[in-house]
Amino acid sequence: MSAQVSNSRVTWGRATQMPSSLSEKLNHPVWPLLTVFVSSILITITFWSVLPAGARVDESSDFKTFYQPVAHNVLAGRGFVDTAGSPAVRYPPGYPIILAGIFGLARLLNVPESNILTIFLLICGGLTAILVFLLAKTIGGPVSALIAALAWATYPLALWLSKQPNSEIPFLVVFCGSFYLFWWALLRQSRAWPIYFLSGLLMGLAILIRPIAIGVGFPMIAILWLTAKTMPARFRLLMASMLLVGSFVAIAPWEFWVYAKTGRAVIVSTAGVPALRDGLTFAVNRKGFRQGVYVPEDVASLMLSIQARYSTLESFGDVFSIMAEQSRQRPLAVAKLYLIKVARSWYGTDSQRFETPIILVQCFYFLLIGWCSIVAWKRAGIPRKLALGIWFIIIYFWAMNVLSTTLVRYMVPVIALSFALLPVLFHKSTVKTEQREVSIT
């Protein structure tokens, strides 16, 4: 089988021998995508059907207290306001606007909102699986890419998120779409700046759904700069600028609206500081629904000291100031706290339930991702570049997670990207070209 990249023809090693009819179908541009889409939906529906009744409970408090009411207010013509009638700036506007469209369609069709929302979640899951397939296909054939997409579709944490209307579900589609478009342009060494602008625009829309992506443009620029060395520096600067401009174009109207309504300049939403505070007090701030987790005595004491001044921490500067003070007074406790947060990024939950089984599940997938990354690095060429790029994004999300509330669901989007590395395990030979190695270095 072959794939066209730039002006060179790329040949990939086969993982298995297939019947000619199946091979022809998998080489067709539509059949693999349809297979991935339908399979993802069927897997999700099966998961929902076997969940115990107690596990089907919707635990998304943000949906009930913010996203859904704001969407209903938009539909009712009351504007973009929360339940108190104030400008809804606690979270960015992307998900409430999506929900307003979903609820509006439900009214038009005269069906329950939950039915249309369920269909929407299933479609998002199918589209994310397709994007994983397309990304995986850049380093493997359609069979191994299909395996990667189906492996993602069965990932337990992604399935768990799918059972409730979390904002991560649509975020995954837009975020993965932005990265795939960016990677597609890099592979072709494209100098068409609109492609990079569109990738940045999609990332800006992702930021308007979940603000954790606010700085992801910078690791993308690092990937561009390090992996597109055959492209003159001035072109790399242009493409990097287009990524940032695209994101700015998406975000700017919202920022101007917030300032006009509140007189405040905020970074996408006002939830940033509360997330930082909560991430520093999660073991002592039970919120009425947290099960509780063990932390060393000195770390608990540190958290209690921060909790005592919780109401005074109203800005990023306030949070950084108290942490600088605590770092001078008890540096070991602060170091322990952040080491705990580094680990909790891969298994922590807001309710602090199910963390032990999540650790066991995550250990398997973390080892799998690590194994794929090592193999991809040894293969060099395109697999190495993709692994490097994905790890840049993983490290960014990991750092942001450590700074904020520190929950494993914040890492799910980058875990989706990492599944695209699975094809390296099914191909014994690296990618070769007839004329030259296809390289973006």
C-alpha positions as CSV (number, residue, x, y, z in Angstrom):
1,M,0.0,0.0,0.0
2,S,1.2,3.5,-0.5
3,A,0.6,7.0,0.7
4,Q,1.5,10.3,-1.1
5,V,3.5,12.9,0.8
6,S,4.8,15.9,-1.0
7,N,6.4,14.7,-4.2
8,S,7.6,11.3,-2.9
9,R,5.7,8.0,-2.8
10,V,5.9,6.3,0.6
11,T,5.6,2.6,1.1
12,W,4.6,1.1,4.4
13,G,5.2,-2.4,5.7
14,R,2.1,-4.6,6.1
15,A,1.1,-5.7,9.6
16,T,-1.0,-8.6,8.3
17,Q,-2.1,-10.2,5.0
18,M,-5.7,-9.4,4.2
19,P,-8.2,-10.9,1.7
20,S,-8.2,-8.7,-1.4
21,S,-11.8,-7.6,-1.0
22,L,-11.1,-6.3,2.6
23,S,-7.9,-4.7,1.4
24,E,-9.7,-2.9,-1.4
25,K,-12.3,-1.6,1.0
26,L,-9.7,-0.4,3.5
27,N,-7.9,1.4,0.8
28,H,-11.1,3.1,-0.3
29,P,-11.2,6.7,1.2
30,V,-14.7,6.3,2.6
31,W,-15.0,2.7,4.0
32,P,-12.3,3.0,6.8
33,L,-13.8,6.3,8.0
34,L,-17.3,4.8,8.0
35,T,-16.1,1.7,9.8
36,V,-14.4,3.7,12.5
37,F,-17.3,6.1,12.9
38,V,-20.0,3.3,13.2
39,S,-17.7,1.1,15.4
40,S,-17.1,4.0,17.8
41,I,-20.8,4.6,18.2
42,L,-21.6,1.0,18.7
43,I,-18.9,0.6,21.3
44,T,-20.1,3.6,23.2
45,I,-23.7,2.4,23.2
46,T,-22.6,-1.0,24.3
47,F,-20.7,0.6,27.2
48,W,-23.7,2.6,28.3
49,S,-25.9,-0.5,28.2
50,V,-23.7,-2.5,30.5
51,L,-23.1,0.2,33.0
52,P,-24.7,-0.5,36.4
53,A,-27.5,1.8,37.3
54,G,-25.5,3.6,40.0
55,A,-22.7,4.4,37.6
56,R,-25.0,6.0,35.0
57,V,-25.6,9.0,37.3
58,D,-24.6,12.3,35.6
59,E,-21.9,13.7,37.8
60,S,-21.3,16.8,35.7
61,S,-22.3,19.6,38.1
62,D,-21.0,22.3,35.8
63,F,-23.5,21.2,33.1
64,K,-26.5,21.5,35.5
65,T,-25.4,24.7,37.2
66,F,-23.8,26.6,34.3
67,Y,-23.8,25.2,30.8
68,Q,-27.5,24.1,30.5
69,P,-29.0,27.2,32.2
70,V,-26.9,29.6,30.1
71,A,-27.9,27.7,26.9
72,H,-31.6,28.0,27.9
73,N,-31.2,31.7,28.6
74,V,-29.7,32.2,25.1
75,L,-32.6,30.4,23.6
76,A,-35.1,32.4,25.6
77,G,-33.6,35.7,24.3
78,R,-32.3,36.7,27.7
79,G,-28.8,36.9,26.4
80,F,-25.6,35.2,27.5
81,V,-26.3,35.3,31.2
82,D,-26.2,32.8,34.1
83,T,-28.9,31.8,36.5
84,A,-28.5,35.1,38.4
85,G,-28.9,37.2,35.3
86,S,-25.2,38.2,35.3
87,P,-22.9,37.9,32.3
88,A,-21.9,34.2,32.0
89,V,-18.2,34.5,32.2
90,R,-17.3,31.7,34.6
91,Y,-16.6,29.5,31.7
92,P,-16.0,30.3,28.0
93,P,-19.0,30.5,25.6
94,G,-18.2,27.6,23.3
95,Y,-20.1,24.8,25.0
96,P,-23.2,26.8,26.0
97,I,-23.5,28.0,22.4
98,I,-23.3,24.5,21.1
99,L,-25.9,23.4,23.6
100,A,-28.2,26.3,22.6
101,G,-28.1,24.9,19.1
102,I,-28.8,21.4,20.3
103,F,-31.7,22.5,22.5
104,G,-33.0,24.7,19.6
105,L,-33.0,21.7,17.3
106,A,-34.8,19.6,19.9
107,R,-37.6,22.2,20.1
108,L,-37.8,22.4,16.3
109,L,-38.1,18.6,16.1
110,N,-40.4,18.4,19.2
111,V,-38.2,15.8,20.8
112,P,-36.6,15.7,24.3
113,E,-33.4,17.7,24.6
114,S,-31.7,14.7,26.1
115,N,-32.3,12.7,22.9
116,I,-30.6,15.2,20.6
117,L,-27.8,15.7,23.2
118,T,-27.1,11.9,23.3
119,I,-26.9,11.8,19.5
120,F,-24.6,14.7,19.5
121,L,-22.3,13.0,22.1
122,L,-22.2,9.9,19.9
123,I,-21.4,11.8,16.8
124,C,-18.6,13.6,18.6
125,G,-17.2,10.3,19.7
126,G,-17.3,9.0,16.2
127,L,-15.6,12.1,14.8
128,T,-12.8,11.9,17.4
129,A,-12.2,8.3,16.4
130,I,-12.0,9.3,12.8
131,L,-9.4,12.0,13.6
132,V,-7.3,9.4,15.6
133,F,-7.5,7.1,12.5
134,L,-6.4,9.9,10.1
135,L,-3.5,10.9,12.4
136,A,-2.4,7.3,12.9
137,K,-2.6,6.7,9.1
138,T,0.3,9.2,8.6
139,I,2.7,6.6,10.1
140,G,0.9,3.4,9.2
141,G,-1.4,1.6,6.8
142,P,-5.2,1.6,7.1
143,V,-5.2,-1.7,9.1
144,S,-3.0,-0.5,11.9
145,A,-4.7,3.0,11.8
146,L,-8.0,1.2,12.2
147,I,-6.6,-0.7,15.2
148,A,-5.4,2.6,16.7
149,A,-8.8,4.2,16.3
150,L,-10.7,1.2,17.7
151,A,-8.3,1.1,20.7
152,W,-9.1,4.7,21.4
153,A,-12.8,4.0,21.1
154,T,-12.5,1.4,23.8
155,Y,-10.4,3.5,26.1
156,P,-12.2,3.3,29.5
157,L,-11.8,6.9,30.6
158,A,-13.1,8.2,27.2
159,L,-16.1,5.9,27.5
160,W,-16.7,7.1,31.1
161,L,-16.7,10.7,30.0
162,S,-19.1,9.9,27.2
163,K,-21.9,8.9,29.6
164,Q,-22.5,12.5,30.6
165,P,-22.5,15.8,28.8
166,N,-19.0,17.0,29.6
167,S,-17.5,19.8,27.6
168,E,-14.5,17.6,26.9
169,I,-16.6,15.6,24.3
170,P,-16.9,18.5,21.7
171,F,-13.5,19.8,22.8
172,L,-11.9,16.5,21.7
173,V,-13.3,16.9,18.1
174,V,-12.1,20.5,17.6
175,F,-8.8,20.0,19.4
176,C,-7.9,16.9,17.5
177,G,-9.1,18.4,14.3
178,S,-6.8,21.4,14.8
179,F,-3.8,19.2,15.5
180,Y,-4.5,16.9,12.6
181,L,-4.8,19.8,10.1
182,F,-1.5,21.2,11.5
183,W,0.3,17.9,11.2
184,W,-1.2,17.4,7.7
185,A,0.3,20.7,6.6
186,L,3.7,19.9,8.2
187,L,3.9,16.5,6.4
188,R,3.4,18.2,3.0
189,Q,5.8,21.0,3.9
190,S,3.0,23.3,2.9
191,R,3.6,27.0,2.7
192,A,0.0,27.8,2.3
193,W,-0.6,30.1,5.3
194,P,-4.4,29.7,5.3
195,I,-4.0,26.1,6.4
196,Y,-2.1,27.2,9.5
197,F,-4.5,30.0,10.0
198,L,-7.4,27.5,9.9
199,S,-5.6,25.2,12.4
200,G,-5.1,28.2,14.7
201,L,-8.7,29.2,14.3
202,L,-9.9,25.7,15.2
203,M,-7.6,25.8,18.3
204,G,-9.1,29.1,19.2
205,L,-12.6,27.5,19.0
206,A,-11.3,24.7,21.2
207,I,-10.1,27.3,23.7
208,L,-13.6,28.7,23.7
209,I,-14.9,25.3,24.8
210,R,-12.1,24.5,27.4
211,P,-9.6,27.2,28.4
212,I,-6.9,24.6,29.2
213,A,-5.9,24.9,25.5
214,I,-5.1,28.7,25.9
215,G,-1.4,28.2,25.4
216,V,-1.2,25.1,23.2
217,G,-0.3,27.3,20.2
218,F,3.2,27.7,21.7
219,P,4.1,24.0,21.7
220,M,2.7,23.8,18.2
221,I,5.0,26.5,17.2
222,A,7.9,24.7,18.8
223,I,6.9,21.6,16.8
224,L,6.8,23.6,13.6
225,W,10.2,25.3,14.2
226,L,12.0,22.1,15.1
227,T,10.5,19.7,12.5
228,A,10.2,22.0,9.5
229,K,13.8,22.8,9.1
230,T,13.8,22.5,5.4
231,M,11.4,25.4,5.3
232,P,13.2,28.9,5.3
233,A,13.0,30.7,8.7
234,R,10.8,33.5,7.3
235,F,8.2,31.0,6.2
236,R,8.3,29.2,9.5
237,L,7.8,32.6,11.2
238,L,4.8,33.3,8.9
239,M,3.2,30.0,9.6
240,A,3.8,30.3,13.4
241,S,2.2,33.8,13.2
242,M,-0.8,32.4,11.3
243,L,-1.4,29.9,14.1
244,L,-1.5,32.6,16.7
245,V,-3.5,35.0,14.6
246,G,-6.1,32.3,13.9
247,S,-6.5,31.6,17.6
248,F,-6.7,35.4,18.3
249,V,-9.4,35.9,15.7
250,A,-11.5,33.2,17.3
251,I,-11.0,34.4,20.9
252,A,-11.0,38.2,20.4
253,P,-14.8,38.8,20.0
254,W,-15.4,37.0,23.3
255,E,-12.7,39.0,25.1
256,F,-14.1,42.3,23.9
257,W,-17.6,41.2,24.9
258,V,-16.5,40.3,28.4
259,Y,-14.7,43.6,28.9
260,A,-17.7,45.5,27.6
261,K,-20.1,43.7,30.0
262,T,-17.9,43.5,33.1
263,G,-15.2,46.1,32.7
264,R,-12.6,43.4,33.4
265,A,-10.0,41.8,31.1
266,V,-10.0,38.1,31.7
267,I,-8.1,35.2,30.2
268,V,-11.0,33.4,28.5
269,S,-12.9,32.9,31.7
270,T,-13.0,33.7,35.4
271,A,-12.5,30.1,36.4
272,G,-8.7,30.2,36.3
273,V,-8.0,31.4,39.8
274,P,-10.6,29.2,41.5
275,A,-9.0,26.2,39.7
276,L,-5.6,27.2,41.0
277,R,-6.9,27.5,44.6
278,D,-8.7,24.2,44.4
279,G,-5.7,22.5,43.1
280,L,-3.7,23.6,46.2
281,T,-6.4,22.5,48.7
282,F,-8.0,19.4,47.2
283,A,-7.3,17.2,50.1
284,V,-8.8,19.5,52.7
285,N,-11.5,21.2,50.7
286,R,-14.2,18.5,50.6
287,K,-16.9,20.6,48.8
288,G,-19.5,18.3,50.3
289,F,-19.0,15.6,47.7
290,R,-15.3,14.5,47.9
291,Q,-14.5,11.2,49.3
292,G,-11.1,12.4,50.6
293,V,-7.5,11.4,49.8
294,Y,-4.4,10.8,51.9
295,V,-1.6,13.3,51.7
296,P,1.5,13.5,54.1
297,E,0.9,15.4,57.3
298,D,3.1,18.4,56.2
299,V,1.3,18.7,52.9
300,A,-2.0,18.6,54.7
301,S,-0.8,21.4,57.0
302,L,0.3,23.4,53.9
303,M,-3.1,23.0,52.4
304,L,-4.8,24.1,55.6
305,S,-2.7,27.2,55.6
306,I,-3.7,28.0,52.1
307,Q,-7.4,27.2,52.8
308,A,-7.4,29.6,55.7
309,R,-6.6,32.4,53.3
310,Y,-8.8,31.0,50.5
311,S,-11.1,34.0,50.2
312,T,-8.2,36.5,49.9
313,L,-6.8,34.7,46.8
314,E,-8.6,36.7,44.2
315,S,-6.0,36.9,41.4
316,F,-3.2,34.9,39.8
317,G,-0.8,37.2,41.6
318,D,-2.3,36.4,44.9
319,V,-1.9,32.7,44.3
320,F,1.7,33.0,43.1
321,S,2.5,35.2,46.1
322,I,1.2,32.8,48.7
323,M,3.0,29.9,47.1
324,A,6.3,31.9,46.9
325,E,5.8,32.6,50.7
326,Q,5.1,29.0,51.5
327,S,8.1,27.8,49.3
328,R,10.4,29.9,51.5
329,Q,8.8,28.7,54.8
330,R,8.4,25.0,54.0
331,P,10.0,24.1,50.7
332,L,9.8,20.3,51.2
333,A,6.1,20.4,51.7
334,V,5.6,22.5,48.6
335,A,7.8,20.1,46.6
336,K,5.8,17.1,47.9
337,L,2.5,18.8,47.0
338,Y,3.6,19.4,43.4
339,L,5.0,15.8,43.1
340,I,1.6,14.5,44.2
341,K,-0.1,16.8,41.6
342,V,2.2,15.5,38.9
343,A,1.1,12.0,39.7
344,R,-2.6,12.8,40.2
345,S,-2.7,14.3,36.7
346,W,-3.0,10.8,35.5
347,Y,-5.6,9.4,37.9
348,G,-7.2,12.1,40.0
349,T,-11.0,12.7,40.0
350,D,-13.0,15.6,41.4
351,S,-15.1,13.3,43.6
352,Q,-11.8,11.4,44.5
353,R,-13.7,8.1,43.9
354,F,-12.4,5.2,41.7
355,E,-8.9,6.5,41.9
356,T,-7.3,3.1,42.6
357,P,-8.9,1.3,39.6
358,I,-8.0,4.3,37.5
359,I,-4.4,4.0,38.5
360,L,-4.4,0.3,37.4
361,V,-6.0,1.2,34.0
362,Q,-3.7,4.1,33.5
363,C,-0.6,2.2,34.2
364,F,-1.3,-0.1,31.3
365,Y,-2.0,2.7,28.9
366,F,0.9,4.8,30.1
367,L,3.2,1.9,29.5
368,L,1.6,1.3,26.1
369,I,2.1,5.0,25.2
370,G,5.7,4.9,26.4
371,W,6.4,1.8,24.4
372,C,5.0,3.3,21.3
373,S,6.9,6.5,21.8
374,I,10.2,4.7,22.2
375,V,9.6,2.6,19.1
376,A,8.6,5.7,17.1
377,W,11.7,7.5,18.2
378,K,13.9,4.5,17.1
379,R,12.2,4.4,13.7
380,A,13.1,8.1,13.1
381,G,11.5,9.9,10.2
382,I,7.8,10.7,10.4
383,P,7.1,8.4,13.4
384,R,9.7,10.2,15.5
385,K,8.4,13.6,14.5
386,L,4.8,12.6,15.4
387,A,5.9,11.2,18.8
388,L,7.9,14.3,19.5
389,G,5.0,16.6,18.6
390,I,2.5,14.6,20.6
391,W,4.8,14.7,23.7
392,F,5.2,18.4,23.4
393,I,1.4,18.7,23.6
394,I,1.3,16.1,26.5
395,I,3.8,18.0,28.5
396,Y,1.9,21.3,28.0
397,F,-1.4,19.7,29.2
398,W,0.4,18.0,32.0
399,A,1.9,21.3,33.2
400,M,-1.4,23.1,33.0
401,N,-3.1,20.2,34.9
402,V,-0.5,20.4,37.7
403,L,-1.2,24.1,38.0
404,S,-5.0,23.8,38.1
405,T,-7.4,21.4,39.8
406,T,-5.4,18.4,38.6
407,L,-7.9,15.9,37.2
408,V,-7.3,12.9,34.9
409,R,-10.1,14.0,32.5
410,Y,-8.0,17.1,31.6
411,M,-5.4,14.7,30.1
412,V,-7.9,12.7,28.0
413,P,-7.6,14.9,24.9
414,V,-3.8,14.3,24.6
415,I,-4.2,10.7,25.4
416,A,-6.4,10.6,22.3
417,L,-3.5,11.9,20.2
418,S,-1.1,9.4,21.7
419,F,-3.2,6.5,20.4
420,A,-2.1,7.6,16.9
421,L,1.3,6.2,17.7
422,L,0.0,2.6,17.9
423,P,0.8,1.8,14.2
424,V,4.6,1.7,14.9
425,L,4.0,-1.6,16.8
426,F,2.6,-3.2,13.6
427,H,5.3,-2.2,11.1
428,K,8.7,-3.8,11.3
429,S,10.4,-1.5,8.9
430,T,10.5,2.3,9.0
431,V,9.0,4.5,6.3
432,K,11.0,4.6,3.1
433,T,10.8,6.6,0.0
434,E,11.8,5.8,-3.5
435,Q,13.6,9.1,-4.2
436,R,14.5,10.3,-0.7
437,E,13.3,9.9,2.9
438,V,10.2,11.9,3.5
439,S,11.4,14.0,6.3
440,I,10.1,17.3,7.8
441,T,13.4,18.0,9.4
